[in-house]
Amino acid sequence: MSTFSNKAMVDRLIAGDGWLPETGDRTAPDNPPAIRITEYTNMAGKQAWGVVFQGDSNPYRYESPSDYIRNPRLIWTKW
């Protein structure tokens, strides 16, 4: 899981079907693809994107409102 504050990086992941264009070996176990991206407002009131990678134990972690995640909206899923 990762939180991004850079929309351009999120757009690149979406365009690359979960991979960044410069990603090397896509079969390496330490290089999983992104599988879900959720846009939300963080606790500071800024827009952020929660990115979940294949193999994460809770792929829905950014989709439930909390003190840290407000107005979550799933914007992309690999499947």
Residue pairs with C-beta under 8 A, 6 or more apart in sequence:
1 50
1 51
1 52
1 53
1 56
1 58
1 61
1 62
2 50
2 51
2 53
3 42
3 48
3 49
3 50
3 51
4 10
4 48
4 49
4 50
4 51
5 46
5 47
5 48
5 49
7 47
7 49
9 20
10 37
10 49
10 51
12 20
12 21
13 19
13 20
13 34
13 37
13 51
13 76
14 37
14 75
14 76
15 21
16 23
17 33
17 78
18 33
18 34
18 35
18 54
18 78
19 26
19 33
19 34
23 31
24 31
25 31
26 33
32 53
32 54
32 55
33 53
33 54
33 78
34 51
34 52
34 53
34 54
34 78
35 52
35 53
35 54
35 56
35 59
35 77
35 78
35 79
36 51
36 52
36 59
36 60
36 62
36 63
36 74
36 76
36 77
36 78
37 49
37 50
37 51
37 52
37 74
37 75
37 76
37 77
38 49
38 50
38 52
38 62
38 63
38 72
38 73
38 74
38 75
39 47
39 48
39 49
39 72
39 73
39 75
40 47
40 48
40 49
40 50
40 62
40 69
40 70
40 71
40 72
40 73
41 47
41 48
41 69
41 70
41 71
42 48
42 68
42 69
42 70
43 67
43 68
43 70
49 75
50 61
50 62
50 69
50 72
52 58
52 59
52 60
52 61
52 62
54 78
62 69
62 72
63 72
63 74
64 72
65 71
65 72
